[in-house]
Amino acid sequence: MKSRYTAVFCVALACTLLGVTAVWSQTRTGDWTIRRSDVAGQIRFSLIESRLGGHSEFGSDWPLRALQGLDTSKPGRHEVHFTVSRDAGKFDCEGFFDNGEGAGLFHFFPRAQYAEEMKSLGFDVDEEKQFAMAAQDVSLEFAKQMKGEHLEGLNTDKLIAFRIFGVTTDFIHSVRGAGLNIVDSDKLVAFRIHGVSPEMIRALRQEGYNPDEDNLLALKIHGATQDWIAQMSKLGYSHVDLDQLVAFRIHGVTPEFIERLKALGYSHPEPDQLIAMQIHGVTPEYISKMRSQHGLPNLTIEELVSLRIHGID
């Protein structure tokens, strides 16, 4: 009798486990594609998961060795079966490969211990995040490294974003080594998105600036490049406040604009004057018009701005 109940229990348990596996297979199945990469020794590997209401896609350059069992040397179109193993789980992939490109289906099998291991490090992981963390290779070691950097706002989503945009310990240490003691997780992601580099920080500090995170992002977002800053320096604007340099870019204060004003007799206007002129439309053409049509040759910048504010054309 006991053996009968044991057998029934085992069958029930097996059915339960099979059911769980079926759910995972159903909710974590999708397409994969492989394309050639411009990076030697890597391929462009993408995972596309279609779900109710939309789909998610994870694509980046992966080292070829990460695709275990994939033989890219075999000529012609052929079937392939390979796996990608991560701390968060395993992708089992099958399909076809031909001349450096391929496509097929994947099944994702999460590793049960991963969520608890991450939780012990202070990171909450649900089913959705675990899939993303596997796709982006958020390993336990990576989580430990980031935790050791003592960053503000560090959470599971930030770990995923770090992997997507390339925030590494090397990048953090390089930024800090350039003189910026950054601790904000969001700003690190923004740095990578907008291209704020340690080289940019060092160059600004060599010019006598002490930029903070917001200065650096604003300069990058509005296109205040090192070459442009150097041009402005040659025109006598070498130590303009960084906020004013950003305002120059926003309102169109260019080296050409400054040169044309100089030709009209306005040598080295103050930064605020240049910004006000562009905001209110005091162009070289407007100045010339005031002189030729209205007989006003010696107007100051303040007078010109006032005329424009009051609609005098």
C-alpha positions as CSV (number, residue, x, y, z in Angstrom):
1,M,0.0,0.0,0.0
2,K,2.8,2.4,0.9
3,S,4.6,1.7,-2.3
4,R,1.4,2.4,-4.2
5,Y,1.0,5.8,-2.6
6,T,4.7,6.5,-3.2
7,A,4.3,5.7,-6.8
8,V,1.2,8.0,-7.1
9,F,3.0,10.8,-5.3
10,C,6.0,10.5,-7.7
11,V,3.8,10.5,-10.7
12,A,2.0,13.6,-9.4
13,L,5.3,15.4,-8.7
14,A,6.6,14.5,-12.1
15,C,3.4,15.9,-13.7
16,T,3.8,19.1,-11.6
17,L,7.4,19.5,-12.7
18,L,6.6,18.9,-16.3
19,G,3.8,21.5,-16.0
20,V,6.2,24.1,-14.7
21,T,8.7,23.3,-17.4
22,A,5.9,23.6,-20.0
23,V,4.9,27.0,-18.6
24,W,8.5,28.2,-18.8
25,S,8.8,26.8,-22.3
26,Q,5.6,28.5,-23.4
27,T,6.5,31.9,-21.9
28,R,10.2,31.9,-22.7
29,T,10.4,30.8,-26.3
30,G,11.3,33.0,-29.2
31,D,13.5,33.5,-32.2
32,W,17.2,34.0,-32.5
33,T,19.3,35.5,-35.3
34,I,22.9,35.7,-36.1
35,R,24.6,38.3,-38.3
36,R,28.2,39.2,-39.0
37,S,29.9,41.6,-36.6
38,D,32.5,44.3,-37.4
39,V,34.3,43.1,-34.3
40,A,36.8,40.3,-34.8
41,G,36.0,37.1,-33.0
42,Q,32.4,38.2,-32.4
43,I,29.0,37.8,-34.0
44,R,25.8,39.9,-33.8
45,F,23.4,37.7,-31.8
46,S,19.8,38.7,-31.2
47,L,17.0,37.1,-29.1
48,I,13.5,38.1,-30.0
49,E,10.6,37.1,-27.7
50,S,7.1,37.7,-29.0
51,R,4.5,38.1,-26.3
52,L,0.9,39.3,-25.9
53,G,0.9,43.0,-26.6
54,G,4.3,43.2,-28.2
55,H,7.8,41.8,-28.2
56,S,11.2,42.3,-26.7
57,E,14.5,42.1,-28.4
58,F,18.0,41.8,-27.0
59,G,20.8,42.2,-29.6
60,S,24.5,42.9,-29.3
61,D,27.9,41.7,-30.3
62,W,28.7,38.4,-28.5
63,P,32.0,36.5,-28.4
64,L,31.7,33.4,-30.7
65,R,32.8,31.2,-27.9
66,A,29.7,32.0,-25.9
67,L,27.6,30.0,-28.3
68,Q,28.6,26.6,-27.2
69,G,28.3,24.0,-29.9
70,L,28.0,26.4,-32.9
71,D,30.3,25.4,-35.8
72,T,30.6,28.4,-38.1
73,S,33.3,26.7,-40.3
74,K,30.9,24.2,-41.9
75,P,30.1,25.2,-45.5
76,G,26.6,25.6,-46.9
77,R,23.2,25.8,-45.2
78,H,23.1,23.3,-42.3
79,E,21.2,22.7,-39.1
80,V,22.7,23.9,-35.8
81,H,22.1,23.3,-32.2
82,F,23.9,25.4,-29.6
83,T,23.5,26.7,-26.1
84,V,24.3,29.9,-24.3
85,S,24.9,29.4,-20.5
86,R,24.6,32.3,-18.1
87,D,24.4,32.6,-14.4
88,A,20.7,33.5,-14.8
89,G,19.9,30.5,-17.0
90,K,20.5,28.8,-20.3
91,F,19.3,29.4,-23.8
92,D,18.9,26.3,-25.9
93,C,18.9,27.2,-29.6
94,E,18.3,25.3,-32.8
95,G,17.9,26.4,-36.4
96,F,20.0,26.9,-39.5
97,F,23.3,28.6,-40.3
98,D,24.7,29.6,-43.7
99,N,27.7,31.7,-44.7
100,G,28.0,33.7,-41.4
101,E,24.3,34.2,-40.8
102,G,21.6,32.1,-39.1
103,A,18.2,32.0,-37.5
104,G,16.0,29.7,-35.5
105,L,14.2,29.2,-32.2
106,F,15.3,29.3,-28.6
107,H,14.0,28.0,-25.3
108,F,15.1,29.7,-22.1
109,F,15.6,27.7,-18.9
110,P,16.1,29.8,-15.9
111,R,18.5,28.7,-13.1
112,A,16.4,28.4,-10.0
113,Q,19.1,29.4,-7.5
114,Y,19.9,32.7,-9.4
115,A,17.1,34.8,-7.8
116,E,18.1,33.8,-4.3
117,E,21.7,34.4,-5.0
118,M,21.0,37.9,-6.3
119,K,18.7,38.6,-3.4
120,S,21.5,37.8,-1.0
121,L,23.4,40.6,-2.7
122,G,20.5,43.0,-2.4
123,F,19.0,42.7,-5.8
124,D,15.4,41.6,-6.4
125,V,14.8,39.4,-9.4
126,D,11.5,38.4,-10.9
127,E,10.7,36.2,-13.9
128,E,10.9,39.1,-16.4
129,K,14.2,40.5,-15.0
130,Q,15.8,37.1,-14.9
131,F,15.2,36.6,-18.6
132,A,16.7,40.0,-19.4
133,M,19.6,39.4,-17.0
134,A,20.4,36.2,-18.8
135,A,20.2,37.9,-22.2
136,Q,22.5,40.7,-21.0
137,D,24.8,38.4,-19.0
138,V,24.3,40.0,-15.6
139,S,26.5,37.6,-13.7
140,L,26.8,37.2,-10.0
141,E,30.4,38.4,-10.3
142,F,29.3,41.5,-12.2
143,A,26.7,42.3,-9.5
144,K,29.3,41.9,-6.8
145,Q,31.7,44.2,-8.7
146,M,29.1,47.0,-9.1
147,K,28.0,46.6,-5.4
148,G,31.7,47.1,-4.5
149,E,31.7,50.5,-6.2
150,H,29.3,52.0,-3.6
151,L,27.0,53.6,-6.2
152,E,23.8,55.5,-5.4
153,G,20.6,54.2,-6.8
154,L,22.0,50.8,-7.8
155,N,19.3,48.2,-8.3
156,T,18.4,45.3,-10.6
157,D,17.3,47.6,-13.4
158,K,20.5,49.5,-13.2
159,L,22.5,46.3,-13.5
160,I,20.7,45.5,-16.7
161,A,21.2,49.0,-18.0
162,F,24.9,48.9,-17.1
163,R,25.3,45.8,-19.3
164,I,23.3,47.2,-22.1
165,F,25.2,50.5,-22.3
166,G,28.7,49.3,-21.2
167,V,29.1,50.6,-17.7
168,T,32.0,48.5,-16.4
169,T,34.3,48.8,-13.4
170,D,37.0,49.9,-15.9
171,F,34.8,52.8,-17.1
172,I,33.9,53.8,-13.5
173,H,37.5,53.8,-12.4
174,S,38.6,55.7,-15.6
175,V,36.0,58.5,-14.9
176,R,37.1,58.7,-11.3
177,G,40.7,58.7,-12.3
178,A,40.0,61.7,-14.6
179,G,39.0,63.7,-11.5
180,L,35.2,63.1,-11.2
181,N,34.2,61.1,-8.1
182,I,31.0,59.8,-9.6
183,V,28.6,57.7,-7.5
184,D,25.2,58.2,-9.3
185,S,24.1,55.1,-11.2
186,D,21.8,57.1,-13.5
187,K,24.5,59.5,-14.4
188,L,26.8,56.6,-15.3
189,V,24.2,55.2,-17.7
190,A,23.7,58.7,-19.2
191,F,27.4,59.2,-19.6
192,R,27.6,56.0,-21.8
193,I,24.5,57.0,-23.8
194,H,25.7,60.5,-24.6
195,G,29.4,59.7,-24.9
196,V,30.9,61.5,-21.9
197,S,34.4,60.1,-21.6
198,P,37.3,60.3,-19.2
199,E,39.2,62.0,-22.0
200,M,36.6,64.8,-22.1
201,I,36.8,65.3,-18.4
202,R,40.6,65.5,-18.4
203,A,40.6,68.0,-21.3
204,L,38.1,70.3,-19.5
205,R,40.1,70.1,-16.3
206,Q,43.3,71.0,-18.2
207,E,41.4,74.1,-19.5
208,G,40.8,75.1,-15.9
209,Y,37.2,73.8,-15.6
210,N,35.9,71.7,-12.7
211,P,32.8,70.1,-14.4
212,D,30.2,68.1,-12.6
213,E,28.0,65.4,-14.0
214,D,25.3,67.8,-15.2
215,N,27.8,70.1,-16.9
216,L,29.3,67.2,-18.8
217,L,26.0,65.8,-20.0
218,A,24.7,69.2,-21.0
219,L,27.9,69.9,-23.0
220,K,27.6,66.6,-24.8
221,I,23.8,66.8,-25.4
222,H,24.1,70.2,-27.0
223,G,27.2,69.5,-29.0
224,A,29.8,71.6,-27.2
225,T,32.7,69.5,-28.5
226,Q,36.4,70.0,-27.6
227,D,37.0,71.4,-31.0
228,W,34.2,73.9,-30.7
229,I,35.4,75.0,-27.2
230,A,38.9,75.4,-28.7
231,Q,37.4,77.7,-31.4
232,M,35.7,79.8,-28.9
233,S,38.9,80.1,-26.8
234,K,40.7,81.4,-29.9
235,L,38.1,84.2,-30.1
236,G,38.7,85.2,-26.5
237,Y,36.1,83.1,-24.7
238,S,38.6,80.7,-23.0
239,H,37.2,80.7,-19.5
240,V,33.5,81.2,-20.1
241,D,31.3,79.5,-17.5
242,L,30.2,76.1,-18.6
243,D,26.5,76.9,-18.3
244,Q,27.1,79.9,-20.6
245,L,28.9,77.6,-23.2
246,V,25.8,75.4,-23.1
247,A,23.6,78.5,-23.6
248,F,25.8,79.4,-26.6
249,R,25.0,76.1,-28.2
250,I,21.3,76.2,-27.4
251,H,20.8,79.7,-28.8
252,G,23.2,79.6,-31.7
253,V,26.2,81.7,-30.6
254,T,28.8,80.5,-33.1
255,P,32.3,81.5,-34.0
256,E,30.9,82.8,-37.3
257,F,28.4,85.0,-35.4
258,I,31.1,86.5,-33.2
259,E,33.4,87.2,-36.2
260,R,30.5,89.0,-38.0
261,L,29.8,91.1,-35.0
262,K,33.5,92.0,-34.8
263,A,33.4,93.1,-38.4
264,L,30.5,95.5,-37.5
265,G,32.6,97.0,-34.7
266,Y,31.4,94.9,-31.7
267,S,34.6,93.5,-30.4
268,H,34.3,90.8,-27.8
269,P,30.8,91.2,-26.4
270,E,30.1,89.7,-23.0
271,P,28.7,86.1,-23.0
272,D,25.4,87.3,-21.7
273,Q,25.2,89.9,-24.4
274,L,25.8,87.3,-27.1
275,I,23.1,85.1,-25.7
276,A,20.6,88.0,-25.5
277,M,21.3,89.0,-29.0
278,Q,20.6,85.6,-30.3
279,I,17.5,85.1,-28.2
280,H,15.9,88.4,-29.4
281,G,17.1,88.1,-33.0
282,V,19.7,90.9,-33.1
283,T,21.5,89.5,-36.1
284,P,24.3,91.2,-38.2
285,E,21.6,91.7,-40.8
286,Y,19.4,93.6,-38.3
287,I,22.3,95.8,-37.2
288,S,23.1,96.7,-40.8
289,K,19.4,97.5,-41.4
290,M,19.3,99.8,-38.4
291,R,22.4,101.6,-39.8
292,S,21.4,101.9,-43.5
293,Q,17.6,102.4,-43.2
294,H,17.2,104.1,-39.9
295,G,20.4,106.1,-39.7
296,L,21.4,104.6,-36.3
297,P,25.1,103.7,-36.7
298,N,26.3,103.7,-33.1
299,L,23.8,101.7,-31.2
300,T,25.0,99.7,-28.2
301,I,24.2,96.0,-27.8
302,E,21.7,96.9,-25.0
303,E,20.0,99.4,-27.3
304,L,19.8,96.9,-30.1
305,V,18.3,94.3,-27.9
306,S,15.8,96.8,-26.5
307,L,14.7,97.8,-30.0
308,R,14.0,94.2,-30.9
309,I,12.1,93.6,-27.7
310,H,9.9,96.5,-28.5
311,G,9.3,95.3,-32.1
312,I,11.2,98.0,-33.9
313,D,12.3,96.6,-37.2
